[in-house]
């Protein structure tokens, strides 16, 4: 995730949005949905967090091509959650947030449920 996408060429210059920015938007939008316990990342994401580096893109992978984004999310849901309903809510919220904040079209939001969080 280190690419930029030019979303507009204006009279005074270009507007570039890094795919990391799109990833942060997706992460926050997914976390807003009730029933999502966390986004789940890779082992390297977990190691970075252990040494004190917060990764806002944990569990998010964004692919940008020609101002169109595909977002892959890996999530952990709360026990008792209707996974299919929450996944659709995540897809809609992520798509809406990215499109409204950046102007980049989202052709897909893929949600992978990696675990279930048991509430105490």
Secondary structure in CASP SS format (residue, H / E / C, confidence):
PFRMAT SS
TARGET T0000
AUTHOR 0000-0000-0000
METHOD secondary structure of the structure
MODEL  1
X C 1.00
X C 1.00
X C 1.00
X E 1.00
X E 1.00
X E 1.00
X E 1.00
X E 1.00
X E 1.00
X E 1.00
X C 1.00
X C 1.00
X E 1.00
X E 1.00
X E 1.00
X E 1.00
X E 1.00
X E 1.00
X H 1.00
X H 1.00
X H 1.00
X H 1.00
X H 1.00
X H 1.00
X H 1.00
X H 1.00
X H 1.00
X H 1.00
X H 1.00
X H 1.00
X H 1.00
X C 1.00
X C 1.00
X C 1.00
X C 1.00
X E 1.00
X E 1.00
X E 1.00
X E 1.00
X C 1.00
X C 1.00
X C 1.00
X H 1.00
X H 1.00
X H 1.00
X H 1.00
X H 1.00
X H 1.00
X H 1.00
X H 1.00
X C 1.00
X C 1.00
X C 1.00
X C 1.00
X C 1.00
X C 1.00
X C 1.00
X C 1.00
X C 1.00
X E 1.00
X E 1.00
X E 1.00
X E 1.00
X E 1.00
X E 1.00
X C 1.00
X C 1.00
X E 1.00
X E 1.00
X E 1.00
X E 1.00
X E 1.00
X E 1.00
X E 1.00
X E 1.00
X E 1.00
X E 1.00
X E 1.00
X C 1.00
X C 1.00
X C 1.00
X C 1.00
X H 1.00
X H 1.00
X H 1.00
X H 1.00
X H 1.00
X H 1.00
X H 1.00
X H 1.00
X H 1.00
X H 1.00
X H 1.00
X H 1.00
X H 1.00
X H 1.00
X H 1.00
X H 1.00
X H 1.00
X H 1.00
X H 1.00
X H 1.00
X C 1.00
X C 1.00
X E 1.00
X E 1.00
X E 1.00
X E 1.00
X E 1.00
X E 1.00
X E 1.00
X E 1.00
X E 1.00
X E 1.00
X E 1.00
X E 1.00
X E 1.00
X C 1.00
X C 1.00
X C 1.00
END
